[in-house]
Amino acid sequence: MSEIDVGVVAEQIAESDQISEPSGAPELGRPRRRKEDGRLLTGRTRWTDNLSRPGLLYVTFLRSPMAHARITRVDVSGAIGLPGVVAAFSGRDFADEQGSLPCGWPVSEDIVIPDHPPMAVSEVRYVGEAVACVVATDRYRAADALEAIDVEYEPLPAVVDMREALSPDSPKVHPEGNKAFSVKIESGDVEAAFRDAPVVIDRTYVQQRLIPTAMEPRAVMAETDGDSYTVWSATQIPHILRVMLAVITGIPEHKIRVIAPDVGGGFGSKLQVTAEEVLCLLLARRLGKPVKWTESRSEGNMTVHHGRDQIQHVRLAADADGRIRGLRVDLLADMGAYLMLVTPGVPLLGAALFNAIYKMDAYEFGCTGVFTTKMPTDAYRGAGRPEATFAIERTMDELAAELGLDPMEVRRRNWIRHDEFPYTTVSGLTYDSGNYEAATDRAMALFGYDKLRAEQADRRDRGDPVQLGIGVSTYTEMCGLAPSRLLGEARYAVGGWEHGSVRMLPTGKVEVITGTSPHGQGHVTSWSQIVSDALGVPFDDVTVLHGDTAVAHKGMDTYGSRSLVVGGVAVLKACEKVKEKARRLAAHLLECSPDDLEFHAGAFQVKGTEQRKTIQELAYAAFTAHDLPEGAEARLDSDATFDPENYSFPHGTHLCAVEVDTETGMVKIRSYVAVDDVGRVVNPLIVEGQVHGGIAQGVAQALFEEAVYDADGNLLTTTMADYLLPSAADLPAFVTDRTETPATSNPLGVKGVGEAGTIASTPAVVNAVVDALRPFGVADVRMPCTPERVWRALEGAGR
């Protein structure tokens, strides 16, 4: 082989189209179309269910038809001889190795955390709990063979109602009783705040149970290669899942690789360590062959963890002018049959946000977690914050009605002013930045608030059977679930840091490795924009790797609107380290002091001269390692871990106008305006998409969705014919806009946007419905505000 002229190669690389010139325009704030979408929208995807391995077998699970029963007999022998069936097992076959599914958030010292076997052994506690499984050569034969398994049950009483569950004579879900935990938080003199208060608002709201419905159902595939294992899963948390699989099964962590390929939505439903993930891993180990499970929609409705399900008792004390004095909140939260990964922590995530954007003297919060014989609840988009926002925003409207004030005026009299930030709230959080006045003024202008109020008054005067209602929701939320110190104080099992790595390749391209794991948020695009600006390289020269614990070896994954606020900042910090290494190398090659260099548009230039080195040239110089500074490594690659000191606090104002037909109860959203402040915006298109999707989910809770159980614990909403999801035809064209007050808790100034729309929209819609009906004596409509419920509310109020 002839000798390679390194100088010529370097020159060719510098001049070739392998190194594109940056456009010069900043990437942050630029509405880039997502890099991911071409592949995703044309079906060139890597969903778990698309994947295959040689000799792949398929798993199906037999699920309990009873909400509560002892298992007296399981006979799988009838399935084993059927065509294509390779094996069949009961829970007892795995009793010694399946362990217990984890709860990672023991919120109190006396919390009850019952054993939670992935496959039931002696007792079932909700309809849909796995009691046996079949492994076959195709999924249809596996499903057919379930009918040949014989299971005998001894029925036990179902426990469905939370309040009844806490009565002394209630049947017990677990031997320890039906109370999982009780937590109380107090701040200020609550008794004094309520003593002789001119106005006390006392309300009870019900947060109905919801079923997360991601575009992609859950799926798991597991394979063994001797003593090592690979698990592919449609999960939000590949890193956490890997740790927990090791803890549960006893397989050493370094022998487990978890891959989250393309994941089609999660909304919290894939923030979980599931029975199916554990059992697929155990089946692969036992059979020595790859196995796969993919859920059906009806199976998913029963066994994806559910969301919300709270009874909220709220008491608010105020002065005669509407100034809030104190707030008392007492929650009953339905845990379902077991405590899953963060189940008990979800209602407590809202504990510090019932006071929302308002100033007050005192606050008391209490929450009791209750076991029932239903599917466990856990995180669902917003996780505790939508529930808290709903309660306080509904109550603020009730306060306005009591005082005869406009709902917006009551809010103005109580919110934190922009010149008061940073502001430590009555619940102890320190809001770093915000401008509620600016967001609200912009929203009201876009909405035409005064004009709509005038139209509303006219309709009321005319006795129009179709009444107009106007709903207000001014919100803030706690994003960037991260500060490890604060999570430790809250008894959270792990930290909240995030990791990022940046690799400078010899040809000048950039590989980014992120510990966050996207499931539709656009990480690849946003991270490319961050790196492009930070390093001065073209947007298209950046690729982002994620979701594979063998590639992205460190991470805390994606949930709680933390990806950009924590993960994106970790990547930015890794870029800064890359630049520092490159600065030292550039100074060496240019024979100057590092202090004499300035970095601009991807190049280090000696001040006052034309001498410069691009970061791509420096990457190649580091790769050749022919002329490095003393002690320097032959690479610019760097990584960083970021753990912020505080959460971030996006906020905004959402306004909704509805038309309510008082003769039929039909509700139609006429207009919807959302003005959000999510700090500095990386990509406006992605922000718009997140806000639109979030509003749709919040509207769905307000008007459409509800998981319903009967008195025997049977889920009645097991299909999309029973569980009503809105379509595009059911939703209006949203008007969205933004104000921008950068966060001070991270160098990007970002705050998070993934859950904001869901948090704000539900109370905006319900407040609008109630506002339309208030002249008829209606003060509340239980969600979802279906035509029947609206009509019954009118009938109950005597119109």
C-alpha positions, -999 to +999 in steps of 0.1 A: +000+000+000+014+034-010+021+059+017-008+082+025-001+119+024-020+131+055-018+167+045-035+160+012-062+139+029-069+167+053-071+192+025-095+170+006-117+165+036-118+203+042-127+210+006-151+181+000-189+182+004-184+160+035-181+193+054-210+215+046-208+252+054-232+264+082-260+287+070-249+314+093-284+318+107-289+307+143-306+273+147-322+280+181-356+295+174-356+282+138-388+263+127-369+232+113-390+203+100-381+173+120-353+150+107-372+120+120-404+125+100-394+114+066-386+079+079-415+078+104-442+090+080-431+067+052-431+036+074-394+030+073-395+025+111-381+002+137-412-004+159-407-033+183-434-052+166-417-048+132-385-065+145-378-102+140-351-126+151-342-161+137-365-187+154-387-160+170-415-173+191-447-154+201-462-150+236-498-145+247-511-141+282-542-155+297-557-128+319-581-130+348-617-124+341-623-117+378-614-085+397-606-104+429-602-141+434-580-169+448-565-191+421-572-227+432-560-244+400-542-237+367-538-265+342-519-256+311-515-291+297-544-288+273-525-260+254-491-278+252-502-304+226-518-280+202-502-272+168-474-247+170-474-245+207-439-247+222-446-242+259-472-230+283-467-218+319-487-207+349-476-181+375-465-209+398-439-220+372-422-186+376-429-181+413-392-185+423-377-163+397-402-136+387-397-114+418-419-084+423-425-054+400-409-024+416-423+007+432-397+034+431-414+061+451-422+052+487-437+085+496-440+080+533-423+059+561-454+038+567-463+032+531-477-003+522-460-017+492-474-052+485-456-078+465-466-075+428-457-107+409-456-103+371-478-134+368-503-141+395-496-172+416-522-175+443-545-144+440-557-120+413-566-084+422-578-068+389-594-079+357-567-085+332-540-097+356-519-124+339-524-159+352-508-180+325-490-177+291-485-196+259-455-196+237-460-206+200-446-203+165-470-176+156-492-152+176-525-165+163-518-201+174-506-187+207-538-168+212-560-197+202-542-220+226-552-198+256-587-213+254-573-247+262-559-235+296-581-244+326-582-220+355-604-224+386-610-194+408-625-188+443-643-155+440-635-127+465-653-094+469-644-066+446-633-032+460-642-005+436-652+027+454-623+046+472-644+059+500-660+026+507-626+010+506-615+030+536-644+019+558-635-006+585-659-033+572-646-031+536-632-063+520-594-061+519-575-059+487-543-068+506-539-083+540-525-050+553-557-032+544-568-008+517-548+023+528-515+026+509-503+058+525-513+091+540-493+123+535-499+158+549-481+191+541-488+224+559-474+259+554-484+290+572-513+293+598-542+276+580-565+280+609-560+317+610-565+320+573-599+304+575-610+320+608-636+346+601-629+346+564-656+366+546-657+340+518-651+303+519-655+282+488-660+245+495-660+222+465-655+185+456-642+176+422-638+142+406-608+134+383-621+105+364-599+075+355-583+078+321-567+052+298-535+063+279-539+054+243-506+057+225-504+053+187-482+023+192-494-005+215-469-019+239-445-045+226-416-065+240-390-088+224-363-106+243-334-127+232-305-145+249-270-151+236-255-175+261-254-156+294-263-122+279-297-108+271-312-082+248-346-067+254-363-045+228-393-026+243-416+002+234-406+020+265-398+055+276-372+044+301-346+019+286-320+028+313-343+025+343-358-006+328-323-022+325-315-016+362-349-029+373-348-060+352-314-068+368-328-062+403-359-083+397-344-113+378-310-114+394-293-112+359-262-090+362-269-056+348-239-057+325-254-088+309-286-070+299-290-047+270-322-027+266-332-011+233-360+013+228-363+015+190-388+039+174-415+043+201-449+056+189-461+077+218-461+071+255-477+100+275-464+082+307-480+049+298-446+035+288-429+050+319-431+017+335-415-017+343-442-040+331-450-076+338-447-085+301-411-071+300-400-092+329-418-123+317-405-121+281-370-119+295-376-149+318-391-169+289-361-161+267-338-174+294-359-205+300-364-215+264-332-202+250-350-187+220-362-151+212-398-143+222-421-114+214-453-101+228-475-073+213-507-062+230-540-058+214-560-026+220-586-043+243-557-059+262-540-026+265-571-009+278-572-034+306-535-036+314-518-003+305-516+016+337-544+041+340-542+078+349-558+104+372-587+089+394-589+113+423-615+128+445-605+163+454-620+182+483-609+219+481-616+247+505-605+282+497-607+312+521-607+347+507-614+383+517-644+402+504-623+417+476-613+382+464-578+381+478-570+345+487-561+339+524-556+302+525-562+269+508-570+234+520-568+204+497-577+168+507-573+141+481-583+105+478-562+089+451-570+055+436-538+034+434-555+004+419-545-030+430-507-024+433-481+003+435-463+004+402-431+024+394-442+059+405-478+053+414-479+068+449-458+098+438-482+109+410-508+127+432-480+142+452-464+158+421-493+182+422-490+189+459-469+220+454-490+233+426-525+236+440-515+272+449-506+276+412-497+312+402-514+327+432-502+344+464-517+333+497-509+331+534-514+295+542-518+261+526-526+226+537-524+195+516-534+160+525-535+129+503-546+093+511-537+066+486-563+038+484-560+003+471-589-010+449-593-041+427-587-021+395-558-017+372-531+003+389-528+040+381-495+058+374-481+087+354-502+101+326-494+132+307-488+159+333-489+134+362-504+152+392-501+187+377-532+186+355-552+175+385-539+203+407-544+229+380-580+217+374-589+220+411-575+255+417-587+269+384-622+256+389-622+270+424-611+304+412-641+305+389-663+296+418-647+324+439-655+348+410-691+337+408-695+340+446-682+376+445-699+386+412-665+393+396-652+385+362-631+353+365-601+370+350-603+399+374-602+375+404-570+360+390-554+393+384-560+403+420-541+372+432-514+363+408-476+368+412-466+400+393-438+398+368-417+422+390-419+398+420-398+370+404-380+350+417-409+342+440-411+315+467-446+302+469-466+292+500-458+255+491-421+261+491-412+262+454-392+291+440-405+302+406-375+317+389-392+337+361-425+345+345-449+371+332-485+361+337-497+396+327-481+395+293-494+360+285-529+368+296-530+401+278-519+385+246-544+356+250-573+380+256-565+400+226-564+370+203-595+356+219-616+387+216-625+384+253-647+415+257-666+409+225-674+373+235-686+385+269-709+410+252-722+382+229-727+360+260-748+387+277-769+392+246-776+354+244-786+353+280-809+382+277-826+367+246-830+333+263-811+316+234-813+278+239-777+276+228-757+294+255-722+307+252-697+299+279-662+314+284-635+294+302-603+307+317-572+287+328-541+306+339-515+279+349-480+272+358-464+238+361-433+222+374-411+208+346-377+193+343-382+165+368-345+165+377-329+180+408-316+149+425-313+166+458-350+176+457-360+142+445-341+126+473-360+148+498-392+135+482-381+098+487-378+093+450-356+062+444-333+076+418-317+109+408-328+133+381-295+141+363-291+135+326-261+126+304-250+137+270-220+129+248-206+146+217-183+128+193-163+148+167-157+124+138-126+126+117-145+139+087-160+168+107-194+152+113-209+150+148-225+122+167-246+131+197-255+104+223-283+114+246-296+096+277-331+108+270-353+085+250-378+101+226-412+087+217-424+115+194-409+147+209-384+154+181-352+150+201-331+143+170-340+176+154-338+198+186-305+183+197-291+188+162-301+225+164-284+229+198-252+213+187-252+232+154-253+265+172-229+255+199-202+241+176-209+261+145-214+229+124-242+225+098-275+211+111-274+182+086-239+172+099-253+162+132-268+128+140-283+118+173-281+083+189-304+073+217-325+045+233-299+018+234-281+011+266-251-003+248-248+030+228-261+056+252-247+039+283-259+065+308-292+082+312-324+088+332-348+087+302-379+107+292-408+119+314-419+149+334-410+174+305-373+169+314-357+159+281-348+194+268-345+211+302-321+185+315-310+163+286-306+191+261-285+211+285-263+180+292-256+179+254-249+216+254-224+212+283-207+184+264-204+208+234-187+233+257-161+207+267-155+198+230-148+235+223-124+237+252-104+207+239-105+222+204-093+256+217-062+241+233-054+222+201-061+252+179-038+273+201-010+247+197-014+245+159-017+283+155+012+289+179-007+313+201-022+314+236-057+300+240-067+334+253-058+349+220-085+329+202-121+338+196-147+312+185-172+322+158-191+303+132-174+270+139-138+283+138-111+295+162-094+326+149-064+344+163-077+379+173-067+406+148-054+381+122-068+358+094-053+327+110-080+302+119-088+266+123-123+252+118-136+227+144-138+201+116-101+206+108-093+203+145-113+171+147-092+156+119-060+168+135-070+152+168-077+120+148-043+119+132-026+128+165+005+139+146+009+172+164-009+174+197-002+195+228+017+179+255-007+155+274-036+160+251-058+130+241-063+121+204-099+131+205-122+161+210-150+138+222-166+149+255-195+140+277-213+158+305-239+152+331-263+179+341-283+181+374-301+214+378-306+230+412-343+238+406-372+228+384-384+250+356-418+266+355-436+272+322-469+291+324-496+305+302-532+315+297-557+293+279-591+306+269-620+285+256-654+295+242-681+268+240-716+267+228-739+245+249-773+234+236-794+235+267-821+213+251-798+184+243-767+190+264-744+191+234-712+210+239-693+224+210-660+242+213-663+274+192-628+289+197-597+281+217-567+303+223-535+293+241-506+316+249-478+297+266-445+308+280-421+279+278-389+299+281-365+300+252-378+281+222-355+258+203-379+248+175-412+266+171-427+239+150-421+213+176-435+236+203-466+241+183-470+203+178-465+197+215-491+223+225-516+211+200-513+175+211-514+185+248-546+206+243-562+176+225-556+154+255-569+179+279-600+185+259-605+147+257-606+145+295-630+174+297-655+162+272-649+126+261-627+101+280-636+080+310-626+045+321-656+029+337-658-001+361-689-018+373-696-028+409-679-062+403-647-046+391-652-053+354-638-027+330-667-017+307-646+005+284-623-021+269-625-010+232-625+022+213-662+018+208-666+021+246-637+044+254-644+076+235-614+093+219-618+126+201-610+128+164-598+158+145-635+165+136-643+168+173-616+195+179-615+232+168-586+249+151-565+261+180-550+296+180-516+295+197-490+320+205-461+325+229-445+349+253-409+343+263-393+347+297-361+326+298-356+302+327-327+310+349-322+274+361-303+263+329-280+280+304-304+274+275-332+293+292-357+265+283-386+255+305-404+225+289-435+221+268-446+185+265-473+185+292-483+222+293-513+219+269-528+190+288-524+208+321-541+240+310-568+229+287-591+207+309-601+234+333-604+259+305-630+237+288-649+227+319-650+263+332-665+273+299-692+246+301-701+257+337-700+293+327-726+287+300-749+269+325-744+291+356-775+312+349-795+280+353-781+273+387-755+248+376-722+251+395-704+220+383-706+192+357-686+161+364-661+151+337-664+142+310-690+168+302-710+145+279-744+157+265-762+134+290-743+148+320-749+184+309-786+177+303-789+160+337-771+189+354-796+212+339-825+190+350-811+186+385-808+224+389-844+228+378-833+249+348 
